[in-house]
């Protein structure tokens, strides 16, 4: 089954993506972004689902053409079942079902979070894939968690945010600074010209390996309100330093718990995944810990950090090899715990 050709479809939020994978090699990975959300300061679910309906056919066609295959060559179709925005997920789910039925090929459902982690096993994601067991800090706009990955289909959440996700904190703090949405990449860019120790913000004290990011958002808000009362141009005059200080604080929060988990579980195979894993500060912190703590680190290529169909195809390929297929009656789900996807029986189809 190593030469299977998998079409992956991703539509969990505001990016419509399709990818073709042969074996573990990506032949194409196409995404259509939805810039309309920028003017609203966040993703508008109804607009997102409408845009998916407009984008999904041309995106899939482009992915198939770029891969230089015909639809009849596809072995199976993998799609994001959840978690995500329900309206967006329904578009991808419905399309995947229809295409699988018309081509008379298997349908494979994929957990979006599991896909972020297993993107590390795409041929060109890393010089070499992580070795089991490894820790994966999965961090994005909607999720922040530390996952103990024992095998492709044996994962355990050992820590997670109790409120905001780290990516959400970046965006909300960026809004306080008057930055456009999404603010995370803008903060990252501006931080390169700033001094990371210019301002200090409170870091939470949370038990075990869990996170909290609502406190730093409030800390930044009160600090800015106080300084702007004294100097209305405070943000403009200090924006680079503010961004560098905020990014440094958020990265320290993330890395402190990851370091604690790695030490206490005696694991030196450590990976990051999800949209925030594209952040330069987080990547630099991983490199420093690799040198300081002897970690073997795994940082995915930029194109595999954001929501993309290549990671969906990778999980679908692994499930295809196991003969784990979905029934056409399956439905999308906005909430889909990563551990849920390992609790059901595997349906083997000859």
N, C-alpha and C positions, 0 to 999 in steps of 0.2 A: 504493500500500500504506500510505499515511500514516494512513488511518482504520482500520487493523487493530486488532482487540481481542485483547489477549494476557492470558491468565491465568498468573500467576507463582506458583510454589510453592517455599517455602524450608523445609528441615528439616535443616540441617547439624549443629546442635548441640542446644540445649534450647528453642528457640523454634519453634513451628509457625506459619507465616505464609502468607497467600495475598493476592494483590493483582490488581487488574484495571487494565490500562493501555490507553488509546485514543490512538493517535498517540504523543506523548510525555507525555501528561497522565494522572496517576493518578486513577482513579475511586474506588478503595478500596484500603486497605492494612491488613489485619487481622492481629493476632498474638496467640497464646495463650502466656503465659509459664508456666514450670514451677517453681513456688516450692519444690517438694519437695527440690530439691538444696541449698537454703540450710542445712538441718540437717546435711548431710554435708560442708560446706566445699568443695564442688566438684561438677561434673557427674558423675553416675553413669550411664554409657552405657546399661545395661539399663533403668533407670527412664526415661531420656530416650526411648528407642525405644517403650516401652509408652505413654508419655504422648502421643507423636506419633500413635500409632494411635487413641487416644481423641479427639484434638483435630482431626485433619485434615479429617474430613467436615464438622463444624460450622463450622470456620474458613473452608473453601472456600465453603460455603453462605452464610455471612455476607458474605463478600467479593463474591460474585455479586449478592446481594440489595442490598447497599449501593451497588453500582455501577449498580443499576437496569437490569440486562440479563438476558437468558435465556442458559442454557448454549449454546443453538443459535447465539447471536450470536458466540461465541468463535472467533477465527480460528486460534489455535494455543495450545499449553500449553508454557510454559517451566518447567524444574525445576532445582534444584541437584543436579548430578551429584557434585560434590566440590569441594574437600577438606572433610573433616569426620568426624564419628563414623559409622562404617559402618552401624550399626544404625539410626540416625536417618535417614541418607541413603536407606536401602533403603525406608523407609516412604514418603517423598516420591516417590521414583522409581517405585515400584510403583503408587502412586495416580495419578501423572501418566500413566503408560503406559495404565492401565486406562481413565481418563477420555478420553484422546486416542483410544483405539481405539473406545470406545463412541460418541464424537461424530464419528468419522472425520475428524479434523483433525490437522495436523502436530504432532509432538513435538520440542521443542528443548531440548538439554542446555546447561547454563550452568556456567561455572567461578565459584565463590563469590567468589574474590578479584577476578577481572575485574569482577564485578558491583558490588563495593564501589566500584571506581574509576569505572565508568560510571554509577553513581547520580548523578553530577554532571550528567548530561545529561537527567535528568527535568525536566520543565518548571519546577517550583517548587523545585528543589533549590538553585539559585543565581539571583541576578538575571540572570546570563548564564553559559553553560557555559565551561569552560576552552578555550583555544586550543592546538592542537597545534603543536609538541611541548610537553608539560608534565611536570613531576615530580610524582609522587604518593607521599606518605608514607602507606603503608597499615599501620595499626597496630591490633592487637586482642589478645584473650587468647591466640590461637594463632599469630599471625603479626606480624612486624615487618619491613618491607622498603621500600626506596626503588625506585620503578619509573619508568623513562623511558617515557612514553606518547607514541608517535609517531602513532598513529591508533587508532581503536576496536579494531582487531584486529592491532595491531603494538605490542607492549609488551616491554620488556626489564628484567629485574631487575638493578639495578646495585649494590645493597647489601641485606644481610639479616642477621638475628640469627644468631649461630653457636651460641646456646644458648637461653635463655628468651626468650619474647616480652615486650614491654613490659607488656601487660595482665596476663600471668602474674606478672610482677614486682610489679605493684600488688597483686594478690590474695595472693601469698605473703608480702609485707611486711605487708599488712593482717592476715594470720593471726598474724604475730609480735606485732602490736599488740593481738591479741585481738578484731579486728573480724569481723563476719559476712561471709559470702560472698554476692555478689561484693563485694570490698572496694574496688575502684577508685572507684566513685561515692561511697562513704563517705569515702574519703581526700580526694577532690575537695571534698566538702561541708565537712569539718572543716578543710581547709587554708585556707578563706576567713577563719577566725578566728585563724589562726596567723601566725607570723613565719617567712618562708621561709629566712632566713639564720641561724636559731637553731642548727642542727646541720649539720655538713659530712660528706658521705659520699664515698667514693672513686668516681671515674669511670674507666671502662676506657679503655685505649689500644689500639684495634683498627685495623688497616690499612684503607686505602681507605674505602669507604662502609659497611662492615659494622658491626654492633652486637653488644654482649654485655651481658646484664642479670643474669647469675648472680652477678657480683662485688658489685654493690650490695646484692643480697639478703643475701649473706654479711656484708658490711660492716655493714649494719643489725643483723643478728642478733648479731654479736659486740659491737657497741656497746650494744645493749639488755641483753644478758646482763651486761656489765660494770657498767652503771648500775643495774640492778635489784639486783645484789648489794650496792651501796652504799645504795640506797633502793628498797624493795619497791614503793613507790607512784610510781616514776619515770614509767611510761607514762601512768598516769591523770593525773598532775599536768602532763604536758607533751604530751598527745596532739595537740592542735591544732598546736603548733609542730613536732612530729615529722612529722605529715602534710604540713604546708606545706613542710618541708625535703626530705622524700622526693619529693614531687611536683615541686618545683623542680629537683631533681637529675635525675630521670627525663626531664623536659621538656628540660632542657639537653642531655642525652645525645642525645635525638632530634633536636633542632634543630641541634646542632653539625654532624652529618653531612649533614643536609639543606641547610644553608647552604653547606657545602663542595662538595656536588654541584652546587648551583645556580650557584655562582661558577665552578667549573672547567668546567662544560658550557655556561656563558653562557646560562642559561635563567632567565627571571624569571616564568614562569607556574608557580605552585606550588600544589598541592592537598593536602588530607589526607582520609583515608577510613578506615573501620573503626570498631569500637566505642570505641576510645580517642580518636578524633577528637571525641567528645562532651566530653572533658575540658576544663574551663574554662582551666586553666593552659596547655595546648597551644594552645587557640584564641587566648588573649591573646598568646602568643609569636608566633604567626603574624601577628597584627595588628601587633605591634611590628616584626617583620621587614619587613612590607609598607611601613611608614613609613621604616624605617632603610635598607633595601636596595632599595626600589623594586619589590618583588614585586607582581605581580597575584595575589592569593590567592583560593582557592576552598575554602570551608568548608561542608559540606553541612548541610541542616536536620537537627535532632536525630533525627527519625524515620527518616532514611536512613543514620544512622551505625551503629546496632545491626543485627543480622541481621534482614532484612526481605525480603518478597517483591517489593516495588516495584522494587528494584534487579535482581532476577532477571528480572522482566517487561521491564525496560528493555533488558537484553542480548538477551533473546529477541526483542524487537521489531526490534532491529538485525539479528539473524540472520535473522529472518523476511523482512526487506526484501532480504537477500542470497540468499534461498532455501536457507538452510543448515539442514537438518532432520536429526533423529536417527532411526536405525532402532529399531524396537521391541525389538531384541535388546540394546540398549545397557544397561550395568550401572553401578551406583554405584561410586565409588572413593574410599577414605578419603584417599589421596594423589593430588593432581592439580595439578601444577606449572602456574602460570599461562601459561608459555611453551609448554607442551604443547598447549594448546587452539588454538594457531595453526599447528601443524605438520602437521595433517591436511588432506587435500583437502576442499574445499567440495563438498557433495553438493547439486546443483541439481535441484529438483523443480518441474516446470512446474505 
